[in-house]
Amino acid sequence: MTITKQSNDMWSKKYLVNKVIDKVSRNDKSFLSTTIMALLTICLFTLSSCDTNTILKDNYDIPDAKWFIKDTPTFTFEVKDTASAYNVFYTIRNNRAYPYYNLYLTHYLSNAAGKIIHQKLDEVVLFDQTSGRPLGEGLGDIYDHKVLVFKDFRFPNSGKYKIQIRQYMRQDPLLDIVSAGFSIEKVVH
């Protein structure tokens, strides 16, 4: 009789374990479908919140944070709306170890025919000159800067354009600049 009772106890334990496993499996399926739905919702929200007023937002990652004078990052974009004005921004990322408080850059904006229609030498201030405190948005030792280059610019024609950026710091290579690029955004009033 004892043997039978133990067998019954073992059977009931196996039954209970299987019942628990089955219930957890069903809950896992529910949890999995809930997780998938949440991720899809986040993806849809992210995609729907894309900025349609930005015609270019791109950066060139500088290998080993050593920007050689001969390196001229070039970005191509298309303008469809010539009636609107645009703001053009530099987007610069630097290490905290960058040895200067500023950065001199020249940009060259060319039309589809290759004619330069806008060119200028600009100073971008990366650190407070007196305190040495980094400016821009930072996380750890990396800082991002979005600096207005020119405001309310109207492109003369629709079509493809090219914009280039070159460092003018007289140091070759210029160390601790991680990336450089542009953001071109339609002015919304």
Summary of the structure (lengths in Angstrom):
residues: 189
radius of gyration: 28.7
end to end distance: 89.1
largest distance: 100.3
contacts: 478
relative contact order: 0.24
helix: 26%
strand: 44%
